[in-house]
């Protein structure tokens, strides 16, 4: 069974991943990018996220790869994915 603190970390991480995915969608819409466009750098997406690029208490980082339509957003903490 996961502890409450551990569940909070996973929940916060999933929320950050959702914020990043939403930023990708907004960026692609505003920049008129097709689904085949490569994902931009985090510095490009940060302005699309209130408060900037998300950080977490456990220090994970997020790696983006792929395209707008088929991108991945992976947390550096394997248990969060």
N, C-alpha and C positions, 0 to 999 in steps of 0.2 A: 504494500500500500504506500502511496506517495504521501509525503508530509504536506501540510498546508503551505509551508514556505516553498517547497518544490513545485507544487501545483500553481502557486502564484507566479513563479519564474516562467514556467511553461506558458501560462496564460498571457503574461506580459509579452513574451517572445512572439507568440502567435498573433497578438494584437499588432506588434511592430511589423511583422511580416505582412499583415493585412494593410497597414498604412503605406508600406512600400509598394505593394501591388496597386493600391488605389492611386498612388503618385505616378506610377508607370502609366496607368490608364489616362489620367488627367494630362500628363505630359504628351502622350501620343495623340490625344484629341486636340490639344492646343497647337501642337506642332504639325498636325496633319500627317502623322507617321503611319505607314501601313503596318499590318500585323507582322510582316516579314522584317521590319526594321530591328536592328540590334538594340539591346537595352543600353541606355546611357549610363554614365558614371553616377555615383551617389551624389557628387557635387551638383550635377544637373538636376537631380530629383529632389534634393533637400528643400528647395524653395516651395515645393508642392506639398510639403508636410509641415503642419503647424508645429512650431518649435524646432524645425530642422530635422536632420537625419537622426533617427532614434538610437538611443543608447540604453543599455540595460544595467541593472545592478550587478549581474554576474559577469559583465564585461564581454558579452558575445559581440561578434561582428557579423555582418550580413554580406553574402557574396551573390551578386547578380550575374546571370548568364542566360544566353539564348536570345529569343526575339520577343517583341511585344506580345504576340499571340501565344507563344509557347516558351515563356521565360521561366527561370527558376530563381528562387529567393531563398538561399540556404543559410541557416544559422550556424555559427562556428561551434556551438554546443550541440553535439550529435543527438543528445536525448531530447532536444527541442524540435527536431524535424519530424 
